[in-house]
Amino acid sequence: MTDITVDEIKSRVDRHWDAIVELLSRKVALAAVSAKGITGDHMRRSAEFVAEELRGLGVDTKVVQSTNPDGTPGAYEVVGSRIVDENAPTILLYAHHDVQPVPDASVWKTEPFTATVEADRLYGRGAADDGGGIAIHAGSLLALGEDLGVNVKVFFEGEEEMGSPSFIPFITAHREAFESDVIIVADSGNWSDRIPSLTTSLRGNTTVDVTVRVLGHPVHSGQFGGPVLDANTVAAMLISSMYDDDGSLKVPGLKSQEPVGGLQRDIDEETLRRDAAILPSWRLTGSDSLASRLWTKPSVSVIGFDAHPVEGSFNVLADSATFRLSLRTAPSQRPEEAQQALAAFLKKSAPFGAVVEVKPLENGMGWAMDPDSEAVQDAQKAMQEAFGVEPINKGEGGSIPFIPELQKLFPQAQVLVTGPEDPQSNAHSPNESISLYGLRRNVVAEALLMNALAR
């Protein structure tokens, strides 16, 4: 740990603040939408921009195109390192440079790919997810400068928003670029823009397609309706059978757990209702703390349903219906185990002898941090010094499957999940934004953390 004070780091971040915001603004303008093609020139330009910015901070970076599992060209990835002392700890900094698409720019109050500052928030697609992560990493390196006391490796991914299909093959081919003592993943968020958080856990995810069959072919609803229910109705009955009266899942074999590291503060219901735009009449489903329901208990969502559109519908009983279920699993449960439990329940619960077929799809493992690790203690102290308040650690209901994969490949590394988002960031939604107050203090926190890890 170098002899540099908290006040000095804050002063340096203040001094470089305009450059940090400028970097983020230029990144927003690149419109690096991976859904438009991960091999496109726009994605290559985005990767080269990030690499060039890091080179200016003394990191020896390069852009490498990954290869998909089927051998086709993959995403443009940014890798690099800055080695200050072979005997010093090595920190891997992760963020992703691709962003979500903008399906309808008319619902934005600003131009999506023009960074716009309003009331201490910078608006723009990718401002928070994950341009903010790039800005945090770059800003902390800028603040530390020649006082950097750890070796740094960087990996800025170009296909995170597309599910990272070439992530594992890329790591396998470039293992030396990822070997590290601590991995900082800046792709999550904070309790609020004024209260920092470490992300303590991530739920896993498994997906299945379910087909319900009741007839050999469609028939007239007036002639046969009554003793026979249409497949859409039977599918709805099957879906509802997964829940008890208060809306809790009752599928045997699906595991739950308490918030990792203990529950410091439960989620405020009023805030949840506002952030999720929940209708006033809606009674929240499930039991136990809101935090556990959102972070560490399983949940199932119907994310697709094949049915005849209302427009052009006619009096016929559908012979079959297919729907897709996304199951968020407890952080510690293997997704394959949960998938098998869900499939078994659905087949066993087929209403009125309907034929139920379950097609297993992709799986992603959850993750839980070690709350007692030295790196976690250092990170919490750095956050408190940067924000001036105690951090409130939180889980995430979503999944980042590459984190457990990283942990499995590099079991000696301590993983810290941080990030630039807050409940008002609207990542993946219209009017995405980042709090400049929060960003500034997140930069300070990461600089303080790397300084502490130098010991």
C-alpha positions as a Markdown table, in Angstrom:
| # | Residue | x | y | z |
|---|---|---|---|---|
| 1 | Met | 0.0 | 0.0 | 0.0 |
| 2 | Thr | 1.5 | 3.3 | -1.1 |
| 3 | Asp | 1.6 | 6.4 | 1.2 |
| 4 | Ile | -1.4 | 8.2 | -0.3 |
| 5 | Thr | -4.2 | 9.6 | 1.7 |
| 6 | Val | -8.0 | 9.5 | 1.2 |
| 7 | Asp | -8.1 | 13.2 | 0.7 |
| 8 | Glu | -5.4 | 13.1 | -1.9 |
| 9 | Ile | -7.2 | 10.5 | -3.9 |
| 10 | Lys | -10.4 | 12.5 | -3.7 |
| 11 | Ser | -8.5 | 15.6 | -4.8 |
| 12 | Arg | -7.0 | 13.8 | -7.8 |
| 13 | Val | -10.4 | 12.5 | -8.9 |
| 14 | Asp | -11.7 | 16.0 | -8.7 |
| 15 | Arg | -8.8 | 17.2 | -10.8 |
| 16 | His | -9.4 | 14.6 | -13.5 |
| 17 | Trp | -13.2 | 14.7 | -13.3 |
| 18 | Asp | -13.8 | 16.5 | -16.6 |
| 19 | Ala | -11.7 | 13.9 | -18.4 |
| 20 | Ile | -13.6 | 11.0 | -16.8 |
| 21 | Val | -17.0 | 12.4 | -17.9 |
| 22 | Glu | -15.6 | 13.2 | -21.3 |
| 23 | Leu | -14.5 | 9.5 | -21.7 |
| 24 | Leu | -17.9 | 8.3 | -20.7 |
| 25 | Ser | -19.6 | 10.8 | -23.1 |
| 26 | Arg | -17.5 | 9.7 | -26.0 |
| 27 | Lys | -18.2 | 6.0 | -25.2 |
| 28 | Val | -22.0 | 6.6 | -25.2 |
| 29 | Ala | -21.7 | 8.3 | -28.7 |
| 30 | Leu | -20.1 | 5.1 | -30.1 |
| 31 | Ala | -23.5 | 3.3 | -30.0 |
| 32 | Ala | -21.8 | -0.1 | -29.5 |
| 33 | Val | -25.0 | -2.2 | -29.8 |
| 34 | Ser | -23.9 | -5.8 | -29.9 |
| 35 | Ala | -27.4 | -6.9 | -31.0 |
| 36 | Lys | -26.6 | -5.3 | -34.4 |
| 37 | Gly | -23.7 | -7.7 | -34.9 |
| 38 | Ile | -20.8 | -8.4 | -32.5 |
| 39 | Thr | -18.4 | -8.6 | -35.5 |
| 40 | Gly | -19.5 | -5.2 | -36.9 |
| 41 | Asp | -17.3 | -2.3 | -37.5 |
| 42 | His | -19.1 | -0.3 | -34.8 |
| 43 | Met | -18.1 | -2.9 | -32.2 |
| 44 | Arg | -14.5 | -2.9 | -33.4 |
| 45 | Arg | -14.4 | 0.9 | -33.1 |
| 46 | Ser | -15.8 | 0.6 | -29.6 |
| 47 | Ala | -13.1 | -1.9 | -28.6 |
| 48 | Glu | -10.4 | 0.2 | -30.1 |
| 49 | Phe | -11.6 | 3.3 | -28.3 |
| 50 | Val | -11.4 | 1.6 | -25.0 |
| 51 | Ala | -8.0 | 0.1 | -25.7 |
| 52 | Glu | -6.6 | 3.5 | -26.7 |
| 53 | Glu | -8.0 | 5.2 | -23.6 |
| 54 | Leu | -6.3 | 2.5 | -21.4 |
| 55 | Arg | -3.0 | 2.9 | -23.3 |
| 56 | Gly | -3.1 | 6.5 | -22.3 |
| 57 | Leu | -3.2 | 5.4 | -18.7 |
| 58 | Gly | -0.1 | 3.2 | -19.1 |
| 59 | Val | -1.9 | -0.1 | -19.7 |
| 60 | Asp | -0.5 | -2.2 | -22.5 |
| 61 | Thr | -3.7 | -3.1 | -24.3 |
| 62 | Lys | -4.8 | -4.8 | -27.5 |
| 63 | Val | -8.0 | -5.7 | -29.3 |
| 64 | Val | -8.4 | -9.4 | -29.9 |
| 65 | Gln | -11.3 | -10.9 | -31.8 |
| 66 | Ser | -12.7 | -14.0 | -30.0 |
| 67 | Thr | -13.8 | -17.2 | -31.7 |
| 68 | Asn | -17.2 | -18.7 | -31.0 |
| 69 | Pro | -17.6 | -22.4 | -30.0 |
| 70 | Asp | -18.5 | -23.3 | -33.5 |
| 71 | Gly | -15.4 | -21.7 | -34.9 |
| 72 | Thr | -17.0 | -18.5 | -36.4 |
| 73 | Pro | -15.6 | -15.1 | -35.6 |
| 74 | Gly | -16.8 | -13.7 | -32.3 |
| 75 | Ala | -16.7 | -10.4 | -30.4 |
| 76 | Tyr | -13.9 | -7.8 | -30.2 |
| 77 | Glu | -12.4 | -8.0 | -26.8 |
| 78 | Val | -10.0 | -5.6 | -25.0 |
| 79 | Val | -7.2 | -7.2 | -23.0 |
| 80 | Gly | -4.1 | -5.7 | -21.5 |
| 81 | Ser | -1.9 | -5.3 | -18.4 |
| 82 | Arg | 0.3 | -2.9 | -16.5 |
| 83 | Ile | 2.9 | -4.6 | -14.4 |
| 84 | Val | 4.5 | -2.5 | -11.7 |
| 85 | Asp | 6.1 | -5.2 | -9.6 |
| 86 | Glu | 6.3 | -8.9 | -10.2 |
| 87 | Asn | 5.9 | -9.5 | -6.5 |
| 88 | Ala | 2.8 | -7.2 | -6.1 |
| 89 | Pro | -0.8 | -8.5 | -6.1 |
| 90 | Thr | -2.5 | -8.6 | -9.5 |
| 91 | Ile | -6.0 | -7.1 | -10.0 |
| 92 | Leu | -8.2 | -8.0 | -13.0 |
| 93 | Leu | -10.6 | -5.2 | -13.9 |
| 94 | Tyr | -13.6 | -6.3 | -15.8 |
| 95 | Ala | -16.3 | -4.3 | -17.7 |
| 96 | His | -18.1 | -4.7 | -21.0 |
| 97 | His | -18.1 | -2.2 | -23.8 |
| 98 | Asp | -21.2 | -3.4 | -25.7 |
| 99 | Val | -24.6 | -1.9 | -24.9 |
| 100 | Gln | -28.3 | -2.7 | -25.3 |
| 101 | Pro | -30.3 | -1.6 | -28.3 |
| 102 | Val | -32.8 | 1.3 | -28.4 |
| 103 | Pro | -36.0 | -0.1 | -29.9 |
| 104 | Asp | -37.9 | 3.2 | -29.8 |
| 105 | Ala | -36.0 | 6.4 | -29.4 |
| 106 | Ser | -39.2 | 8.4 | -29.2 |
| 107 | Val | -39.8 | 7.3 | -25.6 |
| 108 | Trp | -36.4 | 8.8 | -24.6 |
| 109 | Lys | -36.4 | 12.4 | -23.3 |
| 110 | Thr | -32.8 | 12.8 | -24.7 |
| 111 | Glu | -31.0 | 11.5 | -27.7 |
| 112 | Pro | -30.0 | 7.9 | -26.7 |
| 113 | Phe | -26.5 | 8.1 | -28.1 |
| 114 | Thr | -25.7 | 11.7 | -27.1 |
| 115 | Ala | -24.6 | 12.0 | -23.5 |
| 116 | Thr | -26.8 | 14.6 | -21.9 |
| 117 | Val | -26.4 | 15.9 | -18.3 |
| 118 | Glu | -29.5 | 16.9 | -16.4 |
| 119 | Ala | -29.7 | 17.4 | -12.7 |
| 120 | Asp | -26.5 | 15.5 | -11.8 |
| 121 | Arg | -27.4 | 12.6 | -14.0 |
| 122 | Leu | -25.8 | 11.8 | -17.4 |
| 123 | Tyr | -28.3 | 10.2 | -19.8 |
| 124 | Gly | -27.5 | 7.9 | -22.7 |
| 125 | Arg | -27.6 | 4.3 | -23.7 |
| 126 | Gly | -24.8 | 2.5 | -22.0 |
| 127 | Ala | -24.1 | 5.4 | -19.6 |
| 128 | Ala | -24.6 | 3.1 | -16.6 |
| 129 | Asp | -24.5 | -0.4 | -18.2 |
| 130 | Asp | -21.6 | -0.6 | -18.6 |
| 131 | Gly | -19.9 | 2.6 | -19.7 |
| 132 | Gly | -20.0 | 3.6 | -16.1 |
| 133 | Gly | -17.9 | 0.5 | -15.3 |
| 134 | Ile | -15.3 | 1.5 | -17.9 |
| 135 | Ala | -15.2 | 5.0 | -16.5 |
| 136 | Ile | -14.7 | 3.7 | -12.9 |
| 137 | His | -11.8 | 1.6 | -13.9 |
| 138 | Ala | -10.2 | 4.3 | -16.1 |
| 139 | Gly | -10.8 | 7.0 | -13.5 |
| 140 | Ser | -9.2 | 5.0 | -10.7 |
| 141 | Leu | -6.1 | 4.3 | -12.7 |
| 142 | Leu | -6.0 | 8.0 | -13.6 |
| 143 | Ala | -6.2 | 9.0 | -10.0 |
| 144 | Leu | -3.5 | 6.6 | -8.8 |
| 145 | Gly | -1.2 | 7.4 | -11.7 |
| 146 | Glu | 2.4 | 6.5 | -10.8 |
| 147 | Asp | 1.3 | 5.6 | -7.3 |
| 148 | Leu | -0.3 | 2.4 | -8.5 |
| 149 | Gly | 0.9 | -0.3 | -6.2 |
| 150 | Val | -0.7 | -3.4 | -7.8 |
| 151 | Asn | -0.3 | -5.1 | -11.1 |
| 152 | Val | -3.4 | -4.5 | -13.3 |
| 153 | Lys | -4.9 | -6.7 | -15.9 |
| 154 | Val | -8.0 | -5.6 | -17.9 |
| 155 | Phe | -10.7 | -7.4 | -19.8 |
| 156 | Phe | -13.4 | -5.4 | -21.5 |
| 157 | Glu | -15.9 | -7.7 | -23.1 |
| 158 | Gly | -17.8 | -7.0 | -26.4 |
| 159 | Glu | -20.7 | -9.4 | -26.1 |
| 160 | Glu | -22.0 | -9.4 | -22.6 |
| 161 | Glu | -25.4 | -8.2 | -23.7 |
| 162 | Met | -25.6 | -11.1 | -26.1 |
| 163 | Gly | -24.9 | -13.8 | -23.4 |
| 164 | Ser | -21.1 | -14.1 | -23.8 |
| 165 | Pro | -21.1 | -17.2 | -26.0 |
| 166 | Ser | -17.3 | -17.0 | -26.7 |
| 167 | Phe | -16.3 | -16.0 | -23.1 |
| 168 | Ile | -15.1 | -19.4 | -21.9 |
| 169 | Pro | -13.3 | -20.3 | -25.2 |
| 170 | Phe | -11.6 | -16.9 | -25.0 |
| 171 | Ile | -10.4 | -17.3 | -21.4 |
| 172 | Thr | -9.1 | -20.8 | -22.2 |
| 173 | Ala | -7.1 | -19.4 | -25.2 |
| 174 | His | -5.8 | -16.4 | -23.2 |
| 175 | Arg | -5.6 | -17.8 | -19.7 |
| 176 | Glu | -2.5 | -15.8 | -18.8 |
| 177 | Ala | -4.5 | -12.6 | -19.4 |
| 178 | Phe | -6.8 | -13.5 | -16.5 |
| 179 | Glu | -4.5 | -14.9 | -13.9 |
| 180 | Ser | -5.0 | -12.6 | -10.9 |
| 181 | Asp | -5.4 | -12.4 | -7.1 |
| 182 | Val | -8.5 | -10.2 | -7.1 |
| 183 | Ile | -11.1 | -9.8 | -9.8 |
| 184 | Ile | -13.2 | -6.6 | -9.8 |
| 185 | Val | -16.4 | -6.9 | -11.9 |
| 186 | Ala | -17.8 | -3.4 | -12.3 |
| 187 | Asp | -21.2 | -4.4 | -13.9 |
| 188 | Ser | -23.6 | -4.2 | -11.0 |
| 189 | Gly | -25.0 | -1.4 | -8.8 |
| 190 | Asn | -25.5 | 0.3 | -5.5 |
| 191 | Trp | -28.2 | 0.6 | -2.9 |
| 192 | Ser | -28.7 | 4.2 | -4.1 |
| 193 | Asp | -26.5 | 6.9 | -5.7 |
| 194 | Arg | -25.7 | 8.0 | -2.1 |
| 195 | Ile | -25.2 | 4.6 | -0.5 |
| 196 | Pro | -22.6 | 2.2 | -2.0 |
| 197 | Ser | -22.9 | -1.6 | -2.2 |
| 198 | Leu | -21.0 | -4.7 | -2.9 |
| 199 | Thr | -23.1 | -7.3 | -4.7 |
| 200 | Thr | -23.1 | -10.3 | -2.4 |
| 201 | Ser | -24.9 | -12.8 | -4.7 |
| 202 | Leu | -26.4 | -13.4 | -8.1 |
| 203 | Arg | -29.2 | -15.8 | -8.8 |
| 204 | Gly | -28.6 | -18.5 | -11.4 |
| 205 | Asn | -30.8 | -19.0 | -14.4 |
| 206 | Thr | -32.3 | -22.0 | -16.3 |
| 207 | Thr | -34.7 | -22.0 | -19.2 |
| 208 | Val | -37.1 | -24.5 | -20.6 |
| 209 | Asp | -39.7 | -24.7 | -23.4 |
| 210 | Val | -42.9 | -26.4 | -22.4 |
| 211 | Thr | -45.4 | -27.8 | -24.9 |
| 212 | Val | -48.9 | -28.8 | -23.8 |
| 213 | Arg | -51.0 | -31.1 | -26.1 |
| 214 | Val | -54.7 | -31.9 | -25.7 |
| 215 | Leu | -55.8 | -32.8 | -29.3 |
| 216 | Gly | -54.5 | -34.4 | -32.4 |
| 217 | His | -55.5 | -31.3 | -34.4 |
| 218 | Pro | -57.5 | -28.1 | -33.9 |
| 219 | Val | -61.3 | -28.5 | -33.7 |
| 220 | His | -64.4 | -26.3 | -33.6 |
| 221 | Ser | -64.9 | -24.7 | -30.2 |
| 222 | Gly | -68.7 | -24.7 | -30.5 |
| 223 | Gln | -68.8 | -28.4 | -31.4 |
| 224 | Phe | -66.3 | -29.8 | -28.9 |
| 225 | Gly | -65.9 | -27.0 | -26.3 |
| 226 | Gly | -66.9 | -28.2 | -22.8 |
| 227 | Pro | -65.6 | -31.7 | -22.3 |
| 228 | Val | -62.3 | -30.5 | -24.0 |
| 229 | Leu | -60.3 | -27.4 | -22.9 |
| 230 | Asp | -58.2 | -25.6 | -25.4 |
| 231 | Ala | -54.4 | -26.0 | -25.0 |
| 232 | Asn | -53.9 | -22.4 | -24.0 |
| 233 | Thr | -56.2 | -22.7 | -21.1 |
| 234 | Val | -54.6 | -26.0 | -20.0 |
| 235 | Ala | -51.2 | -24.3 | -20.3 |
| 236 | Ala | -52.4 | -21.5 | -18.0 |
| 237 | Met | -53.6 | -24.0 | -15.5 |
| 238 | Leu | -50.2 | -25.8 | -15.6 |
| 239 | Ile | -48.4 | -22.5 | -15.0 |
| 240 | Ser | -50.6 | -21.6 | -12.1 |
| 241 | Ser | -50.0 | -25.0 | -10.5 |
| 242 | Met | -46.5 | -23.9 | -9.7 |
| 243 | Tyr | -47.7 | -21.4 | -7.1 |
| 244 | Asp | -49.5 | -21.5 | -3.7 |
| 245 | Asp | -52.2 | -19.1 | -2.6 |
| 246 | Asp | -49.7 | -16.3 | -1.7 |
| 247 | Gly | -47.8 | -16.6 | -5.0 |
| 248 | Ser | -44.8 | -18.5 | -3.6 |
| 249 | Leu | -43.3 | -21.2 | -5.8 |
| 250 | Lys | -44.2 | -24.7 | -4.5 |
| 251 | Val | -42.1 | -26.8 | -6.9 |
| 252 | Pro | -40.3 | -29.5 | -4.9 |
| 253 | Gly | -36.5 | -29.5 | -5.4 |
| 254 | Leu | -36.2 | -25.7 | -5.9 |
| 255 | Lys | -33.9 | -24.4 | -3.1 |
| 256 | Ser | -34.0 | -21.1 | -1.3 |
| 257 | Gln | -31.4 | -19.4 | 0.9 |
| 258 | Glu | -31.1 | -16.3 | 3.0 |
| 259 | Pro | -29.2 | -13.1 | 1.8 |
| 260 | Val | -25.5 | -13.8 | 1.7 |
| 261 | Gly | -23.6 | -12.1 | 4.5 |
| 262 | Gly | -26.9 | -11.4 | 6.4 |
| 263 | Leu | -29.6 | -8.9 | 5.7 |
| 264 | Gln | -28.4 | -5.4 | 6.6 |
| 265 | Arg | -31.5 | -3.6 | 5.4 |
| 266 | Asp | -34.6 | -4.9 | 3.7 |
| 267 | Ile | -35.8 | -3.4 | 0.4 |
| 268 | Asp | -38.4 | -0.7 | 1.0 |
| 269 | Glu | -41.7 | -1.7 | -0.5 |
| 270 | Glu | -42.6 | 1.9 | -1.6 |
| 271 | Thr | -39.3 | 2.2 | -3.4 |
| 272 | Leu | -39.8 | -1.2 | -5.1 |
| 273 | Arg | -43.3 | -0.2 | -6.3 |
| 274 | Arg | -42.0 | 3.1 | -7.7 |
| 275 | Asp | -38.9 | 1.6 | -9.4 |
| 276 | Ala | -40.9 | -1.3 | -11.0 |
| 277 | Ala | -44.0 | 0.8 | -11.8 |
| 278 | Ile | -46.2 | -1.7 | -9.9 |
| 279 | Leu | -49.9 | -0.9 | -10.1 |
| 280 | Pro | -51.4 | 0.4 | -6.8 |
| 281 | Ser | -53.8 | -2.5 | -6.7 |
| 282 | Trp | -51.2 | -5.2 | -6.9 |
| 283 | Arg | -50.5 | -7.2 | -3.7 |
| 284 | Leu | -46.9 | -8.3 | -3.7 |
| 285 | Thr | -46.5 | -12.1 | -4.0 |
| 286 | Gly | -44.4 | -14.5 | -1.9 |
| 287 | Ser | -43.3 | -14.4 | 1.7 |
| 288 | Asp | -40.3 | -13.5 | 3.8 |
| 289 | Ser | -38.2 | -10.4 | 3.3 |
| 290 | Leu | -38.4 | -8.6 | 0.0 |
| 291 | Ala | -34.6 | -8.9 | -0.3 |
| 292 | Ser | -34.7 | -12.7 | -0.1 |
| 293 | Arg | -37.6 | -12.8 | -2.6 |
| 294 | Leu | -35.6 | -10.7 | -5.1 |
| 295 | Trp | -32.1 | -12.0 | -4.5 |
| 296 | Thr | -31.9 | -15.5 | -3.1 |
| 297 | Lys | -35.3 | -17.3 | -3.5 |
| 298 | Pro | -36.2 | -18.9 | -6.9 |
| 299 | Ser | -38.7 | -17.2 | -9.2 |
| 300 | Val | -40.3 | -18.3 | -12.5 |
| 301 | Ser | -41.3 | -16.1 | -15.4 |
| 302 | Val | -43.2 | -16.8 | -18.6 |
| 303 | Ile | -41.0 | -15.0 | -21.1 |
| 304 | Gly | -42.7 | -16.3 | -24.3 |
| 305 | Phe | -46.0 | -17.9 | -25.3 |
| 306 | Asp | -47.0 | -19.1 | -28.7 |
| 307 | Ala | -50.7 | -18.5 | -29.3 |
| 308 | His | -52.9 | -17.3 | -32.1 |
| 309 | Pro | -53.0 | -13.4 | -32.1 |
| 310 | Val | -56.3 | -11.8 | -31.1 |
| 311 | Glu | -56.5 | -10.1 | -34.5 |
| 312 | Gly | -57.8 | -12.7 | -36.8 |
| 313 | Ser | -58.8 | -15.2 | -34.1 |
| 314 | Phe | -61.6 | -17.6 | -34.7 |
| 315 | Asn | -63.7 | -20.2 | -32.9 |
| 316 | Val | -61.3 | -23.1 | -32.6 |
| 317 | Leu | -59.8 | -25.1 | -29.8 |
| 318 | Ala | -56.0 | -25.0 | -30.0 |
| 319 | Asp | -54.6 | -28.5 | -30.0 |
| 320 | Ser | -51.2 | -27.4 | -28.5 |
| 321 | Ala | -49.5 | -24.5 | -26.8 |
| 322 | Thr | -45.9 | -23.8 | -26.2 |
| 323 | Phe | -44.4 | -21.4 | -23.7 |
| 324 | Arg | -40.9 | -20.6 | -22.4 |
| 325 | Leu | -40.1 | -20.4 | -18.7 |
| 326 | Ser | -37.1 | -18.6 | -17.2 |
| 327 | Leu | -36.3 | -19.9 | -13.7 |
| 328 | Arg | -34.0 | -17.8 | -11.5 |
| 329 | Thr | -32.4 | -20.1 | -9.0 |
| 330 | Ala | -30.9 | -19.6 | -5.6 |
| 331 | Pro | -27.3 | -18.6 | -5.8 |
| 332 | Ser | -26.0 | -21.9 | -4.5 |
| 333 | Gln | -28.3 | -24.3 | -6.5 |
| 334 | Arg | -26.9 | -26.0 | -9.6 |
| 335 | Pro | -29.2 | -24.9 | -12.5 |
| 336 | Glu | -29.2 | -28.4 | -13.9 |
| 337 | Glu | -30.7 | -29.7 | -10.7 |
| 338 | Ala | -33.4 | -26.9 | -10.7 |
| 339 | Gln | -34.2 | -27.5 | -14.3 |
| 340 | Gln | -34.7 | -31.2 | -13.7 |
| 341 | Ala | -36.9 | -30.5 | -10.7 |
| 342 | Leu | -39.0 | -28.0 | -12.7 |
| 343 | Ala | -39.4 | -30.4 | -15.6 |
| 344 | Ala | -40.5 | -33.3 | -13.3 |
| 345 | Phe | -43.1 | -31.1 | -11.6 |
| 346 | Leu | -44.6 | -29.9 | -14.8 |
| 347 | Lys | -44.9 | -33.4 | -16.3 |
| 348 | Lys | -46.4 | -34.7 | -13.0 |
| 349 | Ser | -48.9 | -31.8 | -12.8 |
| 350 | Ala | -50.3 | -32.1 | -16.3 |
| 351 | Pro | -54.0 | -31.1 | -16.0 |
| 352 | Phe | -56.7 | -33.6 | -17.1 |
| 353 | Gly | -54.2 | -36.0 | -18.7 |
| 354 | Ala | -52.7 | -33.5 | -21.1 |
| 355 | Val | -49.4 | -34.5 | -22.7 |
| 356 | Val | -46.6 | -32.2 | -21.4 |
| 357 | Glu | -43.2 | -32.1 | -23.1 |
| 358 | Val | -40.3 | -30.1 | -21.6 |
| 359 | Lys | -37.3 | -29.2 | -23.7 |
| 360 | Pro | -34.3 | -28.1 | -21.6 |
| 361 | Leu | -32.4 | -25.0 | -22.8 |
| 362 | Glu | -29.4 | -23.1 | -21.4 |
| 363 | Asn | -28.2 | -23.0 | -17.8 |
| 364 | Gly | -26.3 | -20.4 | -15.9 |
| 365 | Met | -24.9 | -20.9 | -12.4 |
| 366 | Gly | -25.5 | -18.4 | -9.6 |
| 367 | Trp | -22.7 | -16.9 | -7.4 |
| 368 | Ala | -22.2 | -15.9 | -3.8 |
| 369 | Met | -19.2 | -13.9 | -2.5 |
| 370 | Asp | -17.2 | -14.8 | 0.6 |
| 371 | Pro | -18.3 | -12.2 | 3.0 |
| 372 | Asp | -15.3 | -12.9 | 5.3 |
| 373 | Ser | -12.5 | -12.5 | 2.7 |
| 374 | Glu | -9.8 | -9.8 | 3.1 |
| 375 | Ala | -10.7 | -8.2 | -0.2 |
| 376 | Val | -14.3 | -7.8 | 0.9 |
| 377 | Gln | -13.3 | -6.0 | 4.0 |
| 378 | Asp | -11.0 | -3.7 | 2.0 |
| 379 | Ala | -13.7 | -2.9 | -0.4 |
| 380 | Gln | -16.3 | -2.1 | 2.3 |
| 381 | Lys | -13.8 | 0.2 | 4.0 |
| 382 | Ala | -13.0 | 1.9 | 0.7 |
| 383 | Met | -16.6 | 2.5 | 0.0 |
| 384 | Gln | -17.3 | 4.0 | 3.4 |
| 385 | Glu | -14.3 | 6.4 | 3.0 |
| 386 | Ala | -15.4 | 7.4 | -0.5 |
| 387 | Phe | -19.1 | 7.9 | 0.2 |
| 388 | Gly | -19.0 | 8.9 | 3.8 |
| 389 | Val | -21.6 | 6.4 | 4.8 |
| 390 | Glu | -21.6 | 2.7 | 5.7 |
| 391 | Pro | -22.2 | 0.5 | 2.6 |
| 392 | Ile | -25.3 | -1.6 | 2.5 |
| 393 | Asn | -24.5 | -4.8 | 0.7 |
| 394 | Lys | -27.1 | -6.3 | -1.6 |
| 395 | Gly | -27.8 | -9.2 | -3.8 |
| 396 | Glu | -29.0 | -9.2 | -7.4 |
| 397 | Gly | -31.9 | -11.2 | -8.8 |
| 398 | Gly | -30.4 | -11.4 | -12.2 |
| 399 | Ser | -27.5 | -13.5 | -13.4 |
| 400 | Ile | -24.0 | -12.9 | -14.7 |
| 401 | Pro | -23.0 | -16.5 | -15.6 |
| 402 | Phe | -19.4 | -15.8 | -16.4 |
| 403 | Ile | -18.6 | -14.8 | -12.8 |
| 404 | Pro | -19.0 | -18.4 | -11.4 |
| 405 | Glu | -17.2 | -19.6 | -14.5 |
| 406 | Leu | -14.3 | -17.2 | -13.6 |
| 407 | Gln | -14.4 | -18.4 | -10.0 |
| 408 | Lys | -14.2 | -22.0 | -11.2 |
| 409 | Leu | -11.3 | -21.4 | -13.5 |
| 410 | Phe | -9.4 | -19.3 | -11.0 |
| 411 | Pro | -10.4 | -20.6 | -7.6 |
| 412 | Gln | -7.6 | -18.7 | -5.9 |
| 413 | Ala | -8.9 | -15.3 | -7.0 |
| 414 | Gln | -11.2 | -13.3 | -4.8 |
| 415 | Val | -14.1 | -11.9 | -6.8 |
| 416 | Leu | -15.7 | -8.5 | -6.0 |
| 417 | Val | -18.8 | -7.3 | -7.8 |
| 418 | Thr | -19.2 | -3.6 | -7.9 |
| 419 | Gly | -20.8 | -1.2 | -10.4 |
| 420 | Pro | -22.1 | 2.2 | -11.4 |
| 421 | Glu | -25.8 | 1.6 | -11.3 |
| 422 | Asp | -28.5 | 2.7 | -8.9 |
| 423 | Pro | -32.3 | 2.2 | -8.8 |
| 424 | Gln | -32.9 | 5.2 | -11.1 |
| 425 | Ser | -30.4 | 4.1 | -13.8 |
| 426 | Asn | -33.0 | 2.3 | -16.0 |
| 427 | Ala | -30.4 | 0.0 | -17.5 |
| 428 | His | -31.8 | -1.8 | -20.5 |
| 429 | Ser | -34.7 | 0.6 | -20.5 |
| 430 | Pro | -35.5 | 4.1 | -22.0 |
| 431 | Asn | -33.8 | 7.1 | -20.4 |
| 432 | Glu | -30.8 | 5.1 | -19.0 |
| 433 | Ser | -28.6 | 7.3 | -16.9 |
| 434 | Ile | -25.8 | 7.4 | -14.3 |
| 435 | Ser | -25.6 | 9.5 | -11.2 |
| 436 | Leu | -22.5 | 11.7 | -11.5 |
| 437 | Tyr | -22.4 | 12.0 | -7.7 |
| 438 | Gly | -22.3 | 8.2 | -7.4 |
| 439 | Leu | -19.8 | 7.8 | -10.3 |
| 440 | Arg | -17.3 | 10.2 | -8.7 |
| 441 | Arg | -17.4 | 8.4 | -5.4 |
| 442 | Asn | -17.2 | 5.0 | -7.1 |
| 443 | Val | -14.0 | 6.1 | -8.8 |
| 444 | Val | -12.6 | 7.2 | -5.5 |
| 445 | Ala | -13.7 | 3.9 | -3.9 |
| 446 | Glu | -12.0 | 1.8 | -6.5 |
| 447 | Ala | -8.8 | 3.8 | -6.3 |
| 448 | Leu | -8.8 | 3.4 | -2.5 |
| 449 | Leu | -9.4 | -0.3 | -2.8 |
| 450 | Met | -6.5 | -0.8 | -5.2 |
| 451 | Asn | -4.3 | 1.2 | -2.9 |
| 452 | Ala | -5.3 | -1.0 | 0.0 |
| 453 | Leu | -4.8 | -4.2 | -2.0 |
| 454 | Ala | -1.3 | -3.2 | -2.8 |
| 455 | Arg | -0.2 | -4.5 | 0.6 |
